[in-house]
Amino acid sequence: MSLPKQDVLSRRRKEMLDDIAMIMGGRIAEEIVSQDISTGAAMDIQQGTKIARAMVCEYGMSDKLGMVQYGDHDEYVFLGREMGRSKVYSEDTAREIDAEIKRIIDEQYKIAKDLITTNIEKLELIAKSLLEHETLEGAQVEEIVRTGKFTPPTPPPSQIDPLHGAPAGTPLPEPPAKPAPPKLPGLGNPAPAPV
């Protein structure tokens, strides 16, 4: 989950490209680890496509298509059972828009795949840490990415046994065995201690 560190008033082109690469990461990791893909990345693909389309059609961030807004979001037309946006550009322009969106997504996919392949050991460590701890803080993931090591989190105070200082649910050590009573000189062996 990524959250903005402050209010976002405008977005830069490089930042949006990085977001697309990040969004593709889950699909790529799945493909590398399981040698297959699933429907789990559907929302990621949708979100990445939405960002790339906005870059091309709304923000003028495509060198090929230039600083032109393609389409008017207020112009809806009724098409049978669905509402659709009316096109205010030609079929040739529509093909160019689609090709540019695909180019942006493909380039960011390749960047993300190269990053994940290069850092596969860190991916495996993140996966193992998640299996063991269920959730990771941003700082913990950052530590793994920076150093390749993971420091397990300390349990919250509510989970620490106040009498023994160990995490709640941790088996307590066995108490030490009672020493045998000393032998007194001249009295023979003492009777065994009751158990």
Disulfide bonds with the S-S distance in Angstrom:
none
